Amino acid sequence: MNIAICDDMIDVLSMLNEYTQKFVEKEKIKSDIYLYNNGADLVNENIIFDIVLLDIEMEPLNGIETAIKLKNQKINTIIIFITGYKEFYHNAFKVHAFDYILKPLSEASINRVLDDAFNFIEFQNKKNIIYIKTDSGYFDFEINNIYYFEFISRKVKVKTVKDEYYITSSIHKIYDMVQDFDFLMPHKSFIVNLKHIKSIKGNNIYMIDNNVIPLAQKQASAFRSKFQDFLQDTFYLI
């Protein structure tokens, strides 16, 4: 799990880090925790975060603005807001935060929210596992960790968060396997995970790992429409 904590107050950042470290150690959750004291550095980081603990009252980029920018990059990230003011609740709901923690912080309140978040992730992951035979053997793939499939040199490349794998198969057989998990074919040689699209410009699809996938002209209109539907249906995730 990748966890980001962002707060412009060093003492609060340290406390959040301490409580989060204790929680993941107690629950035996393998996690990397990244600390940021401003929203800009968090937004510009090239890491897929599972959970982000995000202070609302920051400058110059506040937590709401930071969350909106994250939403455009990392659809499936869980956002947990940290705030000292109840009046920020309404704005938090606008960006569909997973939950929020009120200051002054307590270990109990942080543990409660983190427990809910990890339970949600575990539930989602159990539903989103596929079992594929690659040229290196059989592997369990978490759907959320797959960026795209590419048909190349008579094989299908699987590009994941950590590595690349090759499958002796047709691209259409792979599509039959994954199309119910928010994958679409923008081109006859590609299948992309909609969760990992950063933006679409012209006939190019920009992925969050900085790869560029071609969008066939004949597919463009239908693909853009389905992608917009996907964004609306999954807006609650961040």
N, C-alpha and C positions, 0 to 999 in steps of 0.2 A: 504494500500500500504506500502511495505517496501522499503525504499530508503537508499542506502549507498553512502557516500561521502568519497573519499579517496584522500588525498593530504599530502605530507610530510612538507609543509609549513603551519605553524599554522595560519598565517594571512589569507592565501587563503582559508584554511579549514573553518575558522570562517566566512569569507565572503560568501562562497558557502552555508554554513548552514543557515546563516541569510536570504539570498535571497530565498533559497528553502523553509524555514519555512514561509516566507511572502507569497510565491506563493500558497502553499497548504492551508494556512489559508484563503487567499482571494478567492480561488476556492472551499473552503469547502470540501477538499479532506482529508479523514481520513488517516493519514500517520504516520508511525514510522520512524524516521531518525536516522541512525547510522553513527558515525564518526570514521574514521581510518586514521592514519598517515603513514601507510605502507601497501604494497600489501599483505604481508604474513598473517597479521592478518585478512584481508578481506577474503582471500582465505580459511582460516581455520575456518571461522565463519559458524556455522550450521544454517543459515537462508536463506530462499528463497527470493532473492531480485527482486523486479519488475523493479527497475531502479538503475543503478550504475553510479555516476559521478566520473570519474577516471582520475587522473593526469597521464600524460605519463612520465614526467621527474622525476622519483623517483629512489632511490637506497635502498637496492641492487636489489630489484625486481621492474623493471620498469612497466609502465602501460600496454604496449603491452604484456609482459610476464604474468602479472596478469590477463589480459583479456583472454589469451589462457587457463590458468588454470581454470578460471571461466567457460569458454565454456565447459570444460569437466565435469563440475558439474551441471550447471544450464542453460540449453539450452535456456530457454525463457526469460532470463534477458536482458533488454535493456541497452546497454553500451553507455555512452556519455563521450567522451574524453575531457580532459582539457589540453590545450597545448599552449605554447608561440611561437612555431616554425611551420611555414607552411610546412617545409620539412617532418614533421611527418605525414602529411596527407596520404601519400602513405602507410606507415606502419599501420595506423589506418584502412584503407580500407582492409588490409590483414585479419584482424580479424572481418571484417564486422560490424564496429561500427554503431550504429543508427545515431549518429551525433557527432559533436565536437564543442567546444567553444574555441575561441582564447583569450589568455591573452593579454592585461589587461582585467579583467572581468568587465562586466557591468550588471546591473540588467535586462536591456532590453534583452540582448543576452541570459541570463539564462532563463528568462521567455519564450522567443520564443521557445527554445529547449524543456523545460519542457512541455509547452503547446502541442507541437507536440507529445511528448512521451505519455502523458496521453490520448490524442485523439486516438493514435494508440492502447493503451491498452483497452480503452473503446470499440473501434471498434472490437477488437479481442474477448473481453468478451461477447459482444452481440451475436456473432456467436457461442459461445462455452458454452451454458447453456443447461443442461438436467434436466428434471423434473421427480423425482423418488418417489414412495411411499415406505417409510421405515417402520420399526416396530414402529417408533416414530411419524409417520405422513408423509405428503408430504413435500419434500424439493427441492429447486432449487440448483443444484450443478454446480459450475463453473468447466469445464473440466480441466483447468490448476491446480486446487486445489486438484484433485484426484490423489493419488499415485498409488493405485492398488485396485482390487477386489479379494477377496479370498473366495472360497466355503468351508464352515466349519460348521459342525453340522447341515446340511440340510438348511443352510441359506447362503447368500452371504454378507460378510463383506465389507463395503466400507471404505477404509483407506484414510482420507483426511489430508490436512495440519494441521487442528486444532482438528479433532475428528474422531471417528469411528461410523459407522451406520450399521444397519443390515436390509437386505431385504429378504423377503420370496419369493424366485425366484430361477430359475436354472441359473447356470453360463453362459450357452449358450444364454439365453434370454437377459442377460445383455450385452453380447458380441455383439449381433445383434444391440443393442442400441448405443454402443460406438465405434465400430470398424472403423467408418469413422472419428474418432477424434484422430488418432494416438495411438490407443490401440492395443496390440497384446496379444495372449495367448501363453506363453512359456511353459505352463504346463496345464493339464486338470483342475486344481483347481485354476488357477490364470489368471487374466487379468492385464497387467501392462501398465501404462502410459509411453510411450517412452520418454516424456519430462523430466521425473524424474529418469531416469537411470543414475547412476554415472559411472558404468563400468560393463563389463561382463568378468568373469574369470572362465574358466573351465565350470562346470555345474551350476554356481551360477550367479545370476543377483544382483548386489549391487545397491540399491536405495539410493537417496540422504538423506533419513530420517534414513539411517543406517540399514534398514531391508534387509534381503537377501531372494530373490525369487528363487526357483529351476527352472532350465532350463532342460526340458526333452530332453534326448539324441536324440529322433526321431525328435524333433522340432528344435534342436540346429542350424543346418546349415541354414535353411530357416529363422529362427528368426534373426540370426546374419546378414544375407544378408539384410533383411528388415530394421533392425536397422541402418545399414550403409547407406542405401538409405535415411532413415529419417534424419540422421545427415547431409547429403549433401543437402537435400531439405530445411532444416531449419537453415543452417549455418549463414544466414543473421541476425538471431535474436540476435546474440551476437558477 
